Amino acid sequence: MPEPDEPNDAIADVEAATPVPGGTLQVSRSASSRDRDVFPIQVTAGRPITAQVHARSAIDLRAKLATSSGTVLAAAADTPGTWTDRPTIAWTPTATERLYLIIERNDDSAAAGTYEFRVDGAQ
């Protein structure tokens, strides 16, 4: 279920948004166990990318790299209960295109929290 105060709960919400620049640290919040955040990234064929997510509070996270149709190309998750893990996706695109980094909760807690992520290799 979408969170009413967040504009990036689905791919459709961010299709026209500016892609997250590679190499920058982004900070976001997770409102509840149902929260899902989607960030567009622009990738280049043959140029490896690495996406790493790190919880800044006691929440467990899962990251997915997906196409605009929602097809998941790669995924990583921390171990529930060990929120200090840093789920990392390492992937080499086969096409130059816009993809979407989806960050979701990997736990059932209703507690809000914050996390940071970085995507290296994106344009």
N, C-alpha and C positions, 0 to 999 in steps of 0.2 A: 504494500500500500504506500503510495507516495506521501512524502512529508509536505504539508501545505506551505511551509516557509522556505522551501528550497527549490531553486529553478533548474536543478540538474539531476533529477531522479531518473530520467530516461534518455536514451539516445536521441529521440525526437526533440527533446528539450534543448539540446546543445548542437544540433546539426549546423546551425548558422553561426555558432560561437567561434571566436578566434581560438585556434589550437594552442594548447599549453606549450610554451617554448621549451626545447630541450635544454637540460642542464640547470633548470631553475627549481628551487625548492618551493613547493606549494603547501599551504596549511589549510585544512578543512575540518569540519566537525561532523560527527555522526550523531544524529538525533535519537535513534532508537535501534532496536534489533532489526527492524524492517527497513531502515534507511539504506539507500543505495545512491552513490554519487557517480556521475558519468562525466568524463573529461575528454574532449577531442584532442587528438595528437596527429601531426602530419609526419609520415614516414617515407623514406626513400628506399627503393628496391636495392637489396644487397647491403644496406648500411645497418649493422646490428643496433638494436635498441635494448636498453635495460630499464625496467620500471621497478622501483623499490618503494614499499610502503612501510611506515613505522608508526605504531601507536604512540601517542604522547600521553595517554591515560589508559586506564585498565579496560581496554576493549580489544577483542580479537577481530582480525581483519582477513579478508580474502580479496585478491586482485585478479581481474580478467582483462584480456586484450581481445577486443571484438571488432567485427566489421559493422557497417551501417545496418545490415540486416539482423545483427545480433549473434552471428556465428562466432563462437569463442575460438580464437586461434591459439591462445596460451593462457595458463592460469597458475596461481600460486596462493597458498593459504598458510597462515600460522597455525600452530597447534592450539586448539581451544584451551584456555586457562593459562597460556604462556604468552601473554600479550607483549612480551619483549621481543618475540620473533620479528623478523623483517621479511615478509613475503616478497620474493623477487622474481620477476619475469625477465628472462633473457631470450630474445627472439630476433630472427633476421627476416625482414619483410621480403616477399617475392615481387611486390609491386609498389609503385609510388602512389600513395593514397592516404586518405584520412581514415584513421582508426579511432577506437574509443577505449580508454582505460576506465574500467568499471571497478569501483571499490565498494565492497559490501561488508557488513558485519559477518563474522564467523562464530557468533555466539547468540544466545537467546536473551541476553540481558537487555532490559529496557533503559539502562543508564546511558546518558549521553556521554560523549567523549570527543577527543580531538585526535587527529593524525596528521602526518606529513607524508608527502611523496615526492619523488624526483624521477624524471624520465630522461635518460641520457641517450643521445643518438637521434632523437626526434629533431625535426627542423625548427 
